[in-house]
Amino acid sequence: MKIPFYGRLLLLSAFFTVGCTSILAYKHKILVNTYPVPSKIYRDGKELGTTPCYVKVNRKSKSPLIIKREGYETKEIPLTPQFNFFIFTNFFFNYGIGIPIDIITGTHKGFKEKKIVTSITPIEETKQSYKVNSFIPVENSDEYNFYNLKSKLRINDFKNKELKKGLKNLMFGATTNSNFLCQYIIKDTTVQVQIVSIFYKQYSFYRKSGGTSFLIHEQQHYNITEVFSRKLRKTLLNTTFTKNNIEVVLNKICFSTYKELVAFQAEYDNSVYSKPLKQKEWNKKVENLLNEYAQYQDINLSFHLSN
């Protein structure tokens, strides 16, 4: 069939118009969170954002993500290349003309990672135990809650409003900021130690539109903190302290426990982010750990200092 001249022009222009179009995005989107926050994210020498946040990465580049925070080791996170099968949907939207464009621009490639949660390590040992004249009262306040297995977290315990503004476009339903606090008092040849698990209300955020659906996940973060508080108490009870080494050894043990805690929290989030059904497994795992260290619930310890 002979096509009229104007028809050939119209057909040719249609090919040119569609030929520069692809339905695939040039960049790959990844949700990134770190323990602790905030941390800076870089790739190919460019800053992409501050955790927790979404970052958009060039599909053509094979470079890893770089996580940086002052006082912490720089962490490199390689991205796993993955063929983007959505390239074939070009057949339905532009008769397949977008496929060669996707190949040229590199958008036919993708990355396996959609969400990344990672922990970063302090370069030097940080202060994790504090010498005091008296222990702080173990009473809940507007700023923090002390751990009580019988008293669960409530939505109103999450009071950070600034974080809510920053996360309004993210998929985060909530974030929990908790840690153990180790204080000690030295009296002659005796040292009294108090280790408590604290939930910091002003640094924790909850998206109320999610109802109570996120509370179980966040409660486990708090429970994990208590697990490591109990592990710390057990370690201290099996350690011999002297007048000369008490401050150095105590902080060294606390710092080591803190690093384990941060890594474990990241492992928990990574596991559940990738497979939400694993939440039930983690609920049981954390419950078992709390039971395993049940005999170390007492927050107060006392040691005799040897010479």
QUIMO-V26933 format. One record per helix or strand. SS is the DSSP state (a for helix, b for strand). FROM is the first residue (numbers start at 1). LEN is the number of residues. If there is no record, write none. Layout:
ss = (SS | SS)
from = (FROM | FROM)
len = (LEN | LEN)
//
This chain:
ss = (a | b | b | b | b | b | b | b | b | a | a | b | b | b | b | b | a | a | b | b | b | a | b | a | a | b | a | a | a | b | b)
from = (5 | 27 | 40 | 46 | 53 | 65 | 72 | 75 | 81 | 85 | 98 | 109 | 115 | 122 | 129 | 144 | 155 | 162 | 174 | 178 | 190 | 201 | 205 | 208 | 215 | 242 | 246 | 276 | 294 | 300 | 306)
len = (15 | 9 | 4 | 5 | 6 | 4 | 1 | 3 | 3 | 10 | 8 | 3 | 5 | 1 | 3 | 3 | 3 | 5 | 2 | 10 | 11 | 3 | 2 | 3 | 23 | 1 | 29 | 17 | 3 | 5 | 1)
//
